Amino acid sequence: MIRLTPKGYRRVCQGHPWIFRTDLQGQPEAEPGTLLPYAAPDGRVLGIGAWSATSSIALRALPLDPKLSSPAEIDAGYMDLLRAAIDRRAARPETCRLCNADADGLPGLIIDRYGSGISLQTLTYAADIRLNKIVQYLEDRFHPEIIALRNDVKTREMEGLPQEKKLLKGDHSELLSPIGDLMLYFDLMEGQKTGGFIDQTDNRLAAAAFAQGDCLDCFCYDGGFSMQMAHKGLNVTAVDSSAKAIERLKRNAEYNHLTVNTLEANVFDALRQFESEGRKFDTIVLDPPAFVKSRAAVESGRRAYKEINLRAFKLLRAGGRLVTCSCSAHMRRPDFELTVAEAAADAHRFARVIDRKSAAPDHPTLLTAPETDYLKVLMIEVS
């Protein structure tokens, strides 16, 4: 059992699941990934956490009964949390997140389903040492055609774990998986994250309902927003700097018998070019990569967000619509909205926020851990 310092105890009382090494009184003699009870300074047992021997986050709390005592009981409780996480997604479509790490009480465990394929990440020792048991459970429950391990994530190094990716089942990594009324290609070994950006699934469907007229999809990747807008019958131009992403977008469009105009270019350059040409659009989607990857990058990232939104406001016709996103965890919602507001003011546009969105419901966040609330989406009508 590990005792907390008074400072660590105060942090736990605020509900945050991360307990830092400086919050502990001494170090336990335990293997990395062990699920250990932790206690207040006076010895009262508070909960159970996943132990890391190397990360600055020494313990990550799990919502398990602190009265569980034996390793067998605790391990059974871990699998119960996994079953519960998947059960909560019973009403979600076949392309969805089955487990969202801390928000499901399973630190470092990400499991995504892409129709007949499953892609997972074990980003902490606690998840990694249970990989075989987790995979067997997924096999028994879903009988997937493909199981991919996407542990090519730098955060594993903080746990003392190597980066790796491999197929655990299947002889290919690409498949078609449903998104709304469409079937889209995903590559579970080479695609971004675990194969694609499925946290935007619901937002893409909502954006298609919101969009109108001539649409510009910036940072389009493989066409998540473009496909849905084209499926609605809208004229869509999609821009991305990745040739591979544009190629997959074209394949998605061809398979679904849709037409999307594509442009392989740096989005900042393309927006400047459109402005110089006097080109206008009725709908613009901005879904950039994370411009703010650390606290030190907040200011430079804020400038990047402001520039793309400023140019988008200038390119929109009166009555136009803007769907603007930020997936930067370090860019908090109020700061993101302020940045977009400043861009609207500088462009002399009257901007009404019609809706505010976040990640899909299968990507829950923890109320007591604001770091987990990373995806922000604004749907704006412009005069």
C-alpha positions as CSV (number, residue, x, y, z in Angstrom):
1,M,0.0,0.0,0.0
2,I,1.2,3.5,-0.8
3,R,0.5,6.6,1.3
4,L,0.0,10.0,-0.2
5,T,1.5,13.2,0.9
6,P,-0.9,15.9,2.2
7,K,-0.6,17.6,-1.2
8,G,-1.3,14.3,-3.0
9,Y,-4.3,13.7,-0.8
10,R,-5.8,17.1,-1.6
11,R,-5.4,16.3,-5.3
12,V,-7.1,13.0,-5.0
13,C,-10.0,14.6,-3.0
14,Q,-10.5,16.9,-6.0
15,G,-11.2,13.8,-8.1
16,H,-8.3,13.8,-10.5
17,P,-7.2,10.3,-11.4
18,W,-3.5,11.1,-11.8
19,I,-1.2,10.8,-8.8
20,F,2.3,12.2,-9.3
21,R,5.5,10.7,-7.9
22,T,6.0,13.8,-5.7
23,D,2.6,13.0,-4.2
24,L,3.8,9.8,-2.7
25,Q,5.5,9.0,0.6
26,G,8.2,6.7,-0.6
27,Q,8.2,4.1,-3.4
28,P,6.5,0.7,-3.3
29,E,8.3,-2.5,-4.1
30,A,6.1,-3.6,-6.9
31,E,6.4,-4.5,-10.5
32,P,5.3,-1.9,-13.1
33,G,1.6,-2.2,-14.0
34,T,0.6,-3.7,-10.6
35,L,-2.7,-2.5,-9.3
36,L,-2.1,-1.2,-5.8
37,P,-4.2,0.3,-3.0
38,Y,-3.2,3.9,-2.0
39,A,-4.0,5.6,1.3
40,A,-4.4,9.0,2.9
41,P,-1.5,10.3,5.1
42,D,-3.3,8.8,8.1
43,G,-3.5,5.3,6.5
44,R,-7.1,5.3,5.4
45,V,-7.4,3.3,2.1
46,L,-8.7,5.6,-0.6
47,G,-8.6,3.6,-3.8
48,I,-6.7,1.4,-6.2
49,G,-4.2,2.7,-8.8
50,A,-2.0,1.4,-11.6
51,W,1.7,1.7,-10.6
52,S,4.3,3.1,-13.0
53,A,8.0,2.9,-12.0
54,T,9.2,5.5,-14.5
55,S,6.5,8.0,-15.5
56,S,6.0,11.2,-13.5
57,I,2.4,10.0,-13.1
58,A,3.2,7.3,-10.6
59,L,-0.3,6.1,-10.0
60,R,-3.4,6.3,-12.2
61,A,-6.6,5.7,-10.3
62,L,-9.2,3.0,-11.3
63,P,-12.8,3.1,-10.2
64,L,-12.5,-0.2,-8.2
65,D,-13.7,-0.9,-4.7
66,P,-10.8,-0.1,-2.4
67,K,-11.8,-3.1,-0.3
68,L,-10.6,-5.5,-2.9
69,S,-7.6,-7.1,-1.4
70,S,-6.2,-10.0,-3.5
71,P,-4.5,-9.6,-6.9
72,A,-7.1,-12.1,-8.4
73,E,-10.0,-9.9,-7.2
74,I,-8.4,-6.8,-8.5
75,D,-7.6,-8.3,-11.9
76,A,-11.2,-9.6,-12.1
77,G,-12.3,-6.0,-11.3
78,Y,-10.2,-4.7,-14.2
79,M,-11.9,-7.0,-16.7
80,D,-15.3,-6.0,-15.3
81,L,-14.4,-2.4,-16.1
82,L,-13.6,-3.4,-19.6
83,R,-16.9,-5.3,-20.0
84,A,-18.8,-2.4,-18.7
85,A,-17.1,0.1,-21.0
86,I,-18.0,-2.0,-24.1
87,D,-21.5,-2.6,-22.8
88,R,-22.0,1.2,-22.6
89,R,-21.4,1.3,-26.4
90,A,-24.1,-1.2,-27.3
91,A,-26.1,1.4,-29.1
92,R,-23.2,2.9,-31.0
93,P,-22.5,2.0,-34.7
94,E,-20.0,-0.6,-35.8
95,T,-17.3,2.0,-36.2
96,C,-16.7,3.3,-32.7
97,R,-14.4,3.5,-29.7
98,L,-15.0,0.6,-27.3
99,C,-12.7,1.8,-24.5
100,N,-11.4,5.4,-23.9
101,A,-8.6,4.9,-21.3
102,D,-8.9,7.0,-18.1
103,A,-12.5,8.1,-18.9
104,D,-13.5,4.4,-18.7
105,G,-11.4,3.8,-15.7
106,L,-8.8,1.8,-17.7
107,P,-5.7,4.0,-17.9
108,G,-3.8,3.7,-21.1
109,L,-6.2,1.3,-22.8
110,I,-7.6,2.4,-26.1
111,I,-9.8,0.0,-28.2
112,D,-11.4,1.1,-31.4
113,R,-13.7,-1.0,-33.6
114,Y,-13.8,-0.6,-37.4
115,G,-16.6,-3.0,-38.4
116,S,-14.9,-6.4,-38.7
117,G,-11.6,-5.0,-37.4
118,I,-10.3,-4.0,-34.0
119,S,-7.3,-1.7,-33.3
120,L,-6.0,-1.2,-29.8
121,Q,-3.3,0.6,-27.9
122,T,-1.8,-0.3,-24.5
123,L,-0.1,2.9,-23.4
124,T,0.6,2.1,-19.8
125,Y,2.2,-1.0,-18.1
126,A,-1.0,-1.8,-16.4
127,A,-2.7,-2.2,-19.8
128,D,0.3,-3.7,-21.6
129,I,0.8,-6.6,-19.2
130,R,-2.9,-7.6,-19.6
131,L,-2.7,-7.4,-23.4
132,N,-3.2,-11.2,-24.0
133,K,-6.2,-11.3,-21.7
134,I,-7.7,-8.2,-23.3
135,V,-7.2,-9.6,-26.8
136,Q,-8.8,-13.0,-25.9
137,Y,-11.8,-11.2,-24.5
138,L,-12.2,-9.2,-27.7
139,E,-11.8,-12.3,-29.8
140,D,-14.5,-14.1,-27.8
141,R,-16.9,-11.2,-27.9
142,F,-16.5,-9.8,-31.5
143,H,-14.8,-12.6,-33.6
144,P,-13.0,-9.8,-35.6
145,E,-11.3,-10.5,-38.9
146,I,-8.4,-8.2,-38.0
147,I,-6.8,-7.2,-34.7
148,A,-4.1,-4.5,-34.9
149,L,-1.8,-3.3,-32.2
150,R,-1.0,0.4,-32.6
151,N,1.6,1.0,-29.9
152,D,3.6,3.3,-32.1
153,V,3.0,6.1,-29.6
154,K,5.7,8.2,-28.0
155,T,3.9,8.3,-24.6
156,R,4.7,4.6,-24.1
157,E,8.4,5.6,-23.6
158,M,7.4,7.5,-20.4
159,E,6.3,4.1,-19.1
160,G,9.5,2.5,-20.1
161,L,7.7,0.6,-22.9
162,P,9.0,0.3,-26.6
163,Q,7.1,1.6,-29.5
164,E,5.7,-1.0,-31.8
165,K,2.9,-1.9,-34.2
166,K,1.9,-5.3,-35.5
167,L,-1.0,-7.4,-36.7
168,L,-2.2,-9.7,-33.9
169,K,-4.8,-11.3,-36.3
170,G,-5.3,-11.2,-40.0
171,D,-3.2,-11.0,-43.1
172,H,-4.1,-7.5,-44.1
173,S,-4.8,-4.2,-42.4
174,E,-7.1,-2.3,-44.7
175,L,-10.9,-2.7,-44.6
176,L,-14.2,-1.0,-45.3
177,S,-16.1,0.2,-42.2
178,P,-19.5,2.0,-42.0
179,I,-19.8,5.7,-41.2
180,G,-23.4,6.8,-41.4
181,D,-24.8,5.6,-44.7
182,L,-21.3,5.3,-46.3
183,M,-18.6,2.7,-46.3
184,L,-15.1,4.1,-45.9
185,Y,-11.6,2.7,-46.1
186,F,-9.5,2.5,-43.0
187,D,-5.9,1.1,-42.6
188,L,-5.5,-0.1,-39.1
189,M,-1.7,-0.3,-39.4
190,E,-0.9,2.8,-41.4
191,G,-3.8,5.2,-40.7
192,Q,-3.6,8.0,-38.1
193,K,-4.3,7.1,-34.5
194,T,-5.7,3.6,-34.5
195,G,-6.7,3.8,-38.2
196,G,-8.7,7.0,-38.5
197,F,-10.2,10.0,-36.7
198,I,-13.4,8.3,-35.5
199,D,-13.8,10.8,-32.6
200,Q,-15.3,13.2,-35.2
201,T,-17.9,10.7,-36.5
202,D,-21.0,12.4,-35.1
203,N,-19.6,15.9,-35.9
204,R,-19.2,14.9,-39.5
205,L,-22.8,13.8,-39.8
206,A,-23.9,17.0,-38.1
207,A,-21.7,19.2,-40.3
208,A,-23.2,17.6,-43.4
209,A,-26.7,18.6,-42.1
210,F,-25.4,22.1,-41.3
211,A,-23.5,22.7,-44.6
212,Q,-24.8,24.3,-47.7
213,G,-23.7,25.3,-51.2
214,D,-20.0,25.3,-52.2
215,C,-18.0,23.6,-49.5
216,L,-14.3,23.7,-48.7
217,D,-12.9,21.0,-46.4
218,C,-9.5,22.0,-45.0
219,F,-7.1,19.4,-43.6
220,C,-9.5,16.9,-45.1
221,Y,-7.3,13.8,-44.4
222,D,-9.1,10.9,-46.0
223,G,-12.4,12.8,-46.4
224,G,-14.4,12.2,-43.3
225,F,-16.2,15.6,-43.6
226,S,-16.0,15.7,-47.4
227,M,-17.7,12.3,-47.9
228,Q,-20.7,13.2,-45.7
229,M,-21.2,16.6,-47.4
230,A,-20.8,15.1,-50.9
231,H,-23.3,12.4,-49.9
232,K,-25.8,15.3,-49.2
233,G,-25.3,16.4,-52.8
234,L,-23.1,19.4,-52.1
235,N,-20.2,20.6,-54.2
236,V,-17.0,19.9,-52.2
237,T,-13.4,20.9,-52.5
238,A,-11.0,19.0,-50.2
239,V,-7.5,20.2,-49.3
240,D,-4.7,18.3,-47.6
241,S,-0.9,18.2,-47.9
242,S,-0.7,14.4,-47.7
243,A,-0.7,12.6,-51.1
244,K,-1.7,9.3,-49.3
245,A,-4.6,10.9,-47.6
246,I,-5.9,12.4,-50.9
247,E,-5.5,9.1,-52.6
248,R,-7.6,7.3,-49.9
249,L,-10.2,10.1,-50.1
250,K,-10.5,9.5,-53.9
251,R,-10.9,5.8,-53.2
252,N,-13.6,6.5,-50.6
253,A,-15.4,8.8,-53.1
254,E,-15.2,6.3,-55.9
255,Y,-16.5,3.4,-53.8
256,N,-19.5,5.4,-52.6
257,H,-20.1,6.9,-56.1
258,L,-19.5,10.5,-54.9
259,T,-17.7,13.4,-56.5
260,V,-15.2,15.4,-54.5
261,N,-12.7,18.0,-56.0
262,T,-9.3,17.5,-54.4
263,L,-6.3,19.7,-53.9
264,E,-3.0,18.4,-52.6
265,A,-1.5,21.6,-51.0
266,N,-0.5,23.2,-47.7
267,V,-3.8,24.5,-46.3
268,F,-2.4,27.9,-45.3
269,D,-1.0,28.4,-48.8
270,A,-4.3,27.3,-50.4
271,L,-6.4,29.7,-48.2
272,R,-4.1,32.6,-49.2
273,Q,-4.4,31.6,-52.9
274,F,-8.2,31.4,-52.7
275,E,-8.3,34.8,-51.1
276,S,-6.0,36.3,-53.8
277,E,-8.3,34.8,-56.5
278,G,-11.4,36.3,-54.9
279,R,-12.9,32.9,-54.5
280,K,-15.8,32.4,-52.1
281,F,-17.5,29.5,-50.4
282,D,-20.8,28.8,-48.6
283,T,-19.4,26.4,-46.1
284,I,-15.8,25.9,-44.8
285,V,-14.6,23.1,-42.5
286,L,-11.4,23.6,-40.5
287,D,-10.2,20.4,-38.9
288,P,-6.5,20.9,-38.4
289,P,-4.0,18.7,-36.6
290,A,-3.1,19.7,-33.0
291,F,-1.4,23.1,-33.3
292,V,-0.7,23.1,-29.5
293,K,1.1,20.0,-28.5
294,S,2.5,21.3,-25.2
295,R,1.9,24.2,-22.8
296,A,5.0,25.9,-24.3
297,A,3.3,25.9,-27.7
298,V,0.1,27.6,-26.7
299,E,0.9,31.0,-28.0
300,S,2.3,29.8,-31.4
301,G,-0.6,27.4,-31.8
302,R,-3.1,30.2,-31.0
303,R,-1.6,32.3,-33.8
304,A,-2.1,29.4,-36.2
305,Y,-5.7,28.8,-35.2
306,K,-6.4,32.5,-35.6
307,E,-4.8,32.7,-39.0
308,I,-6.8,29.8,-40.5
309,N,-10.1,31.1,-39.0
310,L,-9.4,34.6,-40.1
311,R,-8.9,33.5,-43.7
312,A,-11.9,31.2,-43.5
313,F,-14.1,34.1,-42.3
314,K,-12.8,36.2,-45.3
315,L,-13.6,33.4,-47.8
316,L,-17.2,32.9,-46.7
317,R,-20.1,34.4,-48.5
318,A,-22.8,36.3,-46.5
319,G,-24.9,33.7,-44.8
320,G,-22.0,31.2,-45.0
321,R,-21.3,28.6,-42.4
322,L,-18.0,27.7,-40.6
323,V,-17.3,24.4,-38.9
324,T,-14.1,25.0,-36.9
325,C,-12.3,22.5,-34.7
326,S,-9.4,22.2,-32.3
327,C,-8.1,18.8,-31.1
328,S,-5.4,20.4,-28.9
329,A,-5.8,19.4,-25.3
330,H,-3.7,22.3,-24.2
331,M,-6.0,24.8,-25.9
332,R,-8.9,25.0,-23.5
333,R,-12.4,25.8,-24.8
334,P,-12.6,29.4,-23.6
335,D,-9.2,30.1,-25.2
336,F,-10.2,28.5,-28.5
337,E,-13.5,30.4,-28.7
338,L,-11.7,33.7,-27.9
339,T,-9.3,33.0,-30.7
340,V,-12.1,32.3,-33.2
341,A,-13.9,35.4,-31.9
342,E,-10.8,37.6,-32.5
343,A,-10.6,36.2,-36.0
344,A,-14.2,37.1,-36.7
345,A,-13.7,40.6,-35.4
346,D,-10.6,41.1,-37.5
347,A,-12.5,39.9,-40.6
348,H,-15.4,42.3,-39.7
349,R,-17.8,39.3,-39.7
350,F,-20.9,38.9,-37.6
351,A,-20.6,35.4,-36.3
352,R,-23.4,33.4,-34.6
353,V,-22.5,30.2,-32.8
354,I,-25.3,27.7,-33.7
355,D,-23.8,24.7,-31.9
356,R,-20.9,23.6,-29.7
357,K,-19.7,20.1,-29.9
358,S,-17.0,17.8,-28.6
359,A,-15.8,14.2,-29.3
360,A,-18.4,11.5,-30.1
361,P,-20.2,10.0,-27.1
362,D,-18.0,6.9,-27.3
363,H,-15.0,9.2,-26.5
364,P,-16.1,10.3,-23.0
365,T,-14.1,12.8,-20.9
366,L,-13.7,12.9,-17.2
367,L,-15.3,15.9,-15.5
368,T,-12.5,16.0,-12.9
369,A,-9.7,15.7,-15.5
370,P,-10.0,18.7,-17.9
371,E,-7.0,17.3,-19.9
372,T,-9.3,14.7,-21.3
373,D,-11.6,17.3,-22.9
374,Y,-9.5,17.8,-26.0
375,L,-11.8,18.1,-29.0
376,K,-13.7,21.4,-29.5
377,V,-16.0,22.1,-32.4
378,L,-17.9,25.3,-33.2
379,M,-20.6,25.5,-35.8
380,I,-21.0,29.2,-36.8
381,E,-23.3,31.1,-39.2
382,V,-21.7,34.2,-40.7
383,S,-23.2,37.5,-41.9
